Amino acid sequence: MTMAQWDDLAPRVFSAIGMLAVGAFAIMQGGTVFIVLLAAICGLMAWELARMLQPEGKAAALQLGALGAGAVLAAAYLPPAFSLPVVLAPALVGLSLLKQNRGVFIAYMPMIMLAGLGGILLRLEHGVAWTLWLVAVVVVTDVAGYFAGRMIGGPKFWPRVSPKKTWSGTIAGWVGAAVVAVWFMLDLGAGPGLIGISVALSMASQMGDIAESAIKRKMGVKDSSHLIPGHGGLLDRFDGMLGALMLFLIAGQLAGFPPGVE
């Protein structure tokens, strides 16, 4: 372990504190504040995705970013029957605007949009505490994986796609998610099923990270953009959140949530 391994720690910490402060404020406020912030984040991630896949298509990236933000914003105020097709519409529009890597776009853009819808439903239907639970699962997964991966190291999880991710960091993320689950079980009176759900969301978070790493590797870029010091772009920071929110949107509707609240 060398000091070079920790060169990005300071900017990551300061940026993370800022993002957590803004995010916590929006979650606590709820309503329009939360919805507008979530829509803006989804729009910027759509913009970053389009820029990566077609670097010379700046106009198309701006259009898709604006369309993505508008779709998430509209979905928050539409009846449930209309919200799903509305958030998926930007992915279809992108097929006509992009001339390169359209297969990657149509595979990943719906993930961004469904995560936006999942975030809206989580906050509006389940409130502040459960929204903070999901955020805590993703953040602790990332933090535990970061430190375990650098301090313990060991075999790589999937070196061809994500060269820095290790099995030690991956497993540490699952353990961290289980600890978060126990904390919220005690605080909210949820059943033990929350542990399994939290670990599953941790895994989905890691898959979201790997999916974005695969795109960056394919396109030969280090970061999705340079919007956040120490973190790169919003996709680099929220890729795990995309995986967790998309799984929550699907599993939460099928299995019912929260589990066993007394």
N, C-alpha and C positions, 0 to 999 in steps of 0.2 A: 504494500500500500504506500503510495507516494503522495506528496502534497499536491501534485498536478491533478490527482483524482478529485480534489475538492476545490479546484479553481472556480467552478461555476456555483459554488454553494452560496456565497454572499449575495450575488444578484438574484439567485433563485429564491432565497429567503425573503429578501425585501419585496420582490415582486409578488411572492406568494402571500405575504402579509397584506399588501395592498388589495390583491384580488379577494382574499378572504373577507376583508373588511367591507368591501363594496358588495360582495355576494351576500354576506350575513345581513347587511342593512336591507338589501332588496328582498331577501327571504322574510325577514321580520315585518317589513312593510306590506308585502304581498300586493295584490291588486295590480293596478296599472304600473307601478314602479317595477315590480318583479317581471311582469309580462314584457314591458318595453326593454328591460335589460336582457332578458332571455332572447327576445326577437333580434336585438342588436348583435348578440353573441353568435346566434345561428347565421345571421346574414354575413357577418365577418368571416365565419368559418367557410361558408359557401364561396365567398370571394377568394379566400386563400386556396381552397380546393381547385377552383377554376383557373387561378393563376398558375398553380403548380402544373396542372395538366395541359395547359395551353398558354405558355408564358407571353406570347405575342398578342394574345386576345384580351387586352386590358379592358376594352369596352364590354365584351361579353362577361368578363368576371364581375365588373361593376353591376351590370344588369342582373346577373344571377344572385349577387349578394343582396341587392335591393329587393329582388323578388322573394328570396328566401326569408328575409326579415319581415316583409309584408305578409307572407303566407303564415308564419308563426303568429304574428300579431292578429291576423284575421281569425285564425283557428281558435284563439282564446275566447272569442266572442260569438262563435258560430255554434249551432246545435251539433252534438256529437256525430250525427250522421254525415255532416258536411265537413267536419274538421279534418278527417283523414284524407279524403281526396284533395283538399286544399293544400295540405302540407306536402303531399307527394307531387303536386303539379310542377313545382320548379325543376324537379329531376327530369321530367319529360320535356320541359321547355329547353333545358340544357342540351338535349340531344340535337336540337336544331341550331343552337348558338355555337356549340363546340365542334370543331372539325377533327380534333385529335383526342385519343384516349377516352372515347365516349363510353366504352365498356366499364372502365374504372369509375367514371363519373356516375353512371347509372347504378353502380353497385354501392357507392359510398354516399352520394348525396342524400338518398332516402334515410340513411342512418342519421345524418345531421338533423333532418327535418323531423323524423320520428322521435329523436331524443328531445327536441324542442317541445313537441306535443306531450311527451311523457313528463317533462318537467312541469308543464302547465297543469296537467291532471294531478300530479303528485302534490303540488302546493295547494291547488284549489280544493281538491277532494279530501286530502289527508292532513293538511295544515303544516304549521311551522316545524313541529318536533320531528315528524317523519321525513320532511324535506332535509332537515339538518342531519338526520340519520344517514340518508343516502349519500349526502355530500361527505360526511365523516368516513363512511366506508371507502369511498373512492380516494379521498385524501390520505387516509391512513394506509391504504394499499400502496399508494404511490410513494409515500414517505418511508414506510417500512421496507419496500423493495429497493428504494434508492440507497438507504444506509446499509442494509444487509448485503446488497450486491457489491458495494464498495468495501465493506469491512470484512465480509466472509469470502466473497468471490465464488470460485468453483466453476463447475460445468455450466456452459451456456445453455439457455432455454431453447433458442432457435437462432443460431448464429447467422444463418443465411439471410434472415429477415431483420433481426434486431440484435446486432453484435454485442451490445452492452448488457442485455437482459440475461440474468443468471437464474438457475434453479433456486439458489438460496434466497434471492430477492423475491422470486415468484411465490415461494412457500411462505416467506415472511409476510407477504401481502395477505395471504389467506388467514394466517394467524392473527394479524392485525385486524382484519375484518371481523373475525370471530370475537375478539376482545370488544370491539365496538358494539357488536350485537348484544353481548352480555350486559354492557353498560346500559344500553337502551331498554333491554328486557327489564332490568331492575328499576329503571326510571319510569317506564311507560306501562309496565305490567304485561308485556307481550309474552307469548308462549315460546318454548325452545325452538320452534320452527324458524324463528328469526335468525338463528345461527346459520342454518343451512342456506337461507335466503341471502344473508349477508356474504357468505363465502361464494355463493353463485354469482352475486353481483360483482364481487372482487374479481372472479375469473373473467366475467364479461368485460369488466374494466380493463383487465390486462389484454384481452383479445382486441379491444378497441385501440389500445396502444400499439399492438403489433400490426393491426390493419393499416394504421396511419404510417407506421415505420415502413411497411411494404410499399406503400405509395411513394414515400420519399426516396426509398432505395431505387425504385423503378425510374423515377424522374431525375435521380442524381442530385438531390438537394438535401441540405442538412436540416433546415427548418422550413416550416410552412410559410413563415414571414418573419419580420423582425419587430413585431408590435410590442412584445413583452421582453424586457431585459432579463437575460438569464434563462428564458424559457422558449424563445423563438416566437412562434405565432400562437393564436388561440387554439388552433387544431393541435399543436404540440402540447398545450396545457390541458385541453378539455377532451382529448381523444378517449381517455378512460371514462370520463363522464358520459360520453356518447354511448359506449357499450353498455354501461350500467343502466342508463335511462331507457335505452331501447329494450333491454331485457325486462326492466320493470314494467314498461308499457305493455308488453306482450304477456308476461307471466302474471302481472297484477290483475289484468282483466280476466285471465283464464282461471286462476286459482283463488282469487280473492285476497284482499289485503286490508289491514294487517293481520298477521297470524295470531289467533288465540288471545286477543286483548281481553282482559278481565273487566 
